Amino acid sequence: MDEGLKQIILSLEIIYSPQSNNDQRHKAQFFLDGLKKLPESPFYGYQLANPDNNKFNYIVRHFGLNLLLNSITSNYANWDLEKRITVRNWVVELATKTDVADPNYLKEKIAFIWSELAKRCWGSCLTSNALAKFTDEMKLESWADMDNNLLEMWNHNTVTRNLTLIILRCLFEDVYLLDDPIVAQRTSLMNQLEHLPQIQKVGY
């Protein structure tokens, strides 16, 4: 395991250990807070949240998901396309690897992260001429295959099927029920996405 990941896990152990004193916890928390400012933050988040690395260490996985979430909400607009696609693929992978033994709060967090990504990019190429031929890069930027990702999860197993419903609930709440600032900036676009069959007919 990467030395940086080991230090992160050790810091989490210090914070949650009843044997640690306040000074040790303060130093560990200071180190963990500093991770949010690093360009590698989403990578660390993905590695920590990946059940292949920390299957039953839910504290570590939850912290990793929070790192991912913070990086998306704070820095997504500054990423180039390659980094956006990489992080998106990590989120899809983590969602697909959800296990029946995982606590509900992990599933809810993954669904929330998925929603935060979707609100920032899903269908973004529709801001241009809807009758234009979309390039591959425009489709990547717009997460044009998100519906397929959700369908694959729906068909994968009962656990990911349930997660798919949680994701759809999160998206519905953010778009239609809550006063979400990201959605507010893309209201007209989000309303277009109610009519996905029509969008697909023009080449989306």
C-alpha positions in Angstrom: 0.0 0.0 0.0 1.1 3.5 -0.8 2.9 5.2 2.2 0.5 8.2 2.0 -2.5 5.8 2.3 -0.9 4.1 5.3 -0.4 7.5 7.0 -4.0 8.4 6.3 -5.3 5.1 7.8 -2.9 5.5 10.8 -4.2 9.0 11.4 -7.8 7.7 11.4 -6.9 5.0 13.9 -5.4 7.6 16.2 -8.5 9.8 16.0 -10.8 6.9 16.8 -8.6 5.1 19.4 -9.7 5.5 23.0 -6.0 5.4 23.9 -5.1 8.5 22.0 -4.7 11.8 23.8 -6.1 15.2 22.6 -2.8 16.4 21.2 -2.4 13.2 19.1 -5.9 13.5 17.8 -5.4 17.2 17.0 -2.3 16.5 14.9 -4.0 13.6 13.1 -7.0 15.7 12.3 -4.8 18.6 11.1 -3.1 16.1 8.7 -6.4 14.7 7.4 -7.8 18.2 6.9 -4.8 19.1 4.8 -5.5 16.3 2.4 -8.6 18.2 1.0 -6.2 20.8 -0.5 -4.1 18.2 -2.4 -4.5 17.6 -6.2 -4.3 13.9 -5.3 -7.2 14.1 -3.0 -9.7 12.3 -5.2 -7.2 9.5 -5.9 -6.7 9.0 -2.1 -10.4 9.0 -1.7 -11.0 6.4 -4.3 -8.2 4.1 -2.9 -9.5 4.4 0.6 -13.2 3.9 -0.3 -12.4 0.9 -2.6 -13.6 -2.3 -0.8 -10.8 -4.2 -2.5 -8.5 -2.3 -0.2 -10.5 -1.8 2.9 -13.6 -4.1 2.7 -14.7 -4.1 6.3 -12.9 -0.9 7.5 -16.0 1.3 7.1 -14.4 4.2 8.9 -11.6 4.3 6.3 -14.0 3.8 3.4 -16.4 6.5 4.6 -13.5 9.0 5.0 -12.4 8.1 1.5 -15.9 8.8 0.1 -15.9 12.2 1.9 -12.5 13.0 0.3 -14.1 12.2 -3.1 -17.1 14.3 -2.3 -15.2 17.3 -1.2 -12.9 17.2 -4.2 -16.0 17.1 -6.5 -17.9 19.9 -4.8 -14.8 22.1 -4.4 -12.7 21.5 -7.5 -14.7 19.9 -10.3 -14.9 23.1 -12.3 -11.1 23.4 -12.4 -10.4 19.8 -13.6 -9.6 19.0 -17.2 -11.8 16.5 -19.1 -9.4 13.6 -18.4 -9.5 14.0 -14.6 -13.3 14.5 -14.7 -13.7 11.2 -16.6 -11.3 9.4 -14.3 -13.1 10.4 -11.1 -16.4 9.6 -12.7 -15.2 6.1 -13.6 -14.0 5.7 -10.0 -17.5 6.6 -8.7 -19.2 4.2 -11.0 -16.7 1.4 -10.0 -17.3 2.1 -6.3 -21.1 2.0 -6.8 -20.8 -1.3 -8.7 -18.7 -2.9 -5.9 -21.3 -2.1 -3.2 -21.8 -5.2 -1.1 -24.8 -6.5 0.8 -22.8 -6.2 4.1 -22.1 -2.5 3.5 -23.9 -0.2 6.0 -26.6 2.0 4.6 -24.7 5.2 5.2 -22.0 4.1 2.8 -24.6 3.4 0.1 -26.2 6.7 0.7 -22.9 8.5 0.5 -22.0 6.8 -2.8 -25.5 7.8 -4.2 -25.0 11.4 -3.0 -21.6 11.6 -4.7 -23.1 10.2 -8.0 -25.8 12.9 -7.8 -23.2 15.6 -7.2 -21.3 14.5 -10.3 -24.5 14.2 -12.4 -25.7 17.7 -11.5 -22.5 19.2 -12.8 -22.2 17.4 -16.1 -25.1 15.2 -17.2 -26.4 16.5 -20.5 -24.1 19.5 -20.6 -23.7 19.3 -24.4 -27.4 20.1 -24.7 -26.5 23.7 -24.0 -25.4 23.9 -27.6 -27.6 23.3 -30.6 -29.7 20.2 -29.8 -29.8 19.2 -33.4 -26.0 19.3 -33.9 -24.0 16.2 -34.2 -22.3 15.6 -30.8 -18.6 14.7 -30.8 -17.2 11.9 -28.7 -15.6 14.5 -26.4 -18.9 16.3 -25.9 -20.6 13.0 -25.1 -17.9 12.2 -22.6 -18.2 15.6 -21.0 -22.0 15.2 -20.8 -21.8 11.7 -19.2 -24.0 10.5 -22.1 -23.8 6.9 -21.0 -25.0 7.6 -17.4 -28.4 5.9 -18.2 -26.4 2.8 -19.4 -24.4 2.9 -16.2 -27.5 2.9 -14.1 -29.1 0.1 -16.2 -26.0 -2.0 -15.8 -26.1 -1.5 -12.1 -29.8 -2.3 -12.0 -29.1 -5.7 -13.7 -25.9 -6.4 -11.8 -27.4 -7.7 -8.6 -30.0 -6.9 -5.9 -27.6 -4.7 -3.9 -26.7 -2.5 -6.9 -30.3 -2.4 -7.9 -31.2 -0.9 -4.6 -28.4 1.6 -4.9 -29.7 2.6 -8.3 -33.0 3.5 -6.7 -31.2 5.5 -4.0 -29.3 7.4 -6.8 -32.5 8.2 -8.6 -34.1 9.4 -5.4 -31.1 11.7 -4.7 -31.3 13.1 -8.2 -35.1 13.6 -8.0 -34.8 15.4 -4.6 -32.0 17.7 -5.7 -33.7 18.6 -9.0 -37.3 18.9 -8.0 -37.6 19.2 -4.2 -34.6 21.0 -2.8 -33.3 24.5 -3.4 -30.0 23.2 -4.9 -27.6 25.9 -6.1 -25.9 23.7 -8.7 -29.3 22.7 -10.1 -30.5 26.3 -10.1 -27.7 27.2 -12.5 -28.8 24.4 -14.9 -32.6 24.5 -14.4 -33.6 24.7 -18.1 -31.2 21.9 -19.0 -32.3 19.6 -16.2 -35.9 20.1 -17.4 -34.9 18.9 -20.9 -33.6 15.7 -19.4 -37.1 14.7 -18.4 -37.5 13.9 -22.1 -34.6 11.5 -22.7 -36.3 9.5 -25.4 -36.6 12.7 -27.5 -33.0 13.7 -26.7 -31.8 10.3 -27.9 -33.7 10.7 -31.2 -31.6 13.8 -32.1 -28.4 11.9 -31.5 -27.6 12.2 -27.8 
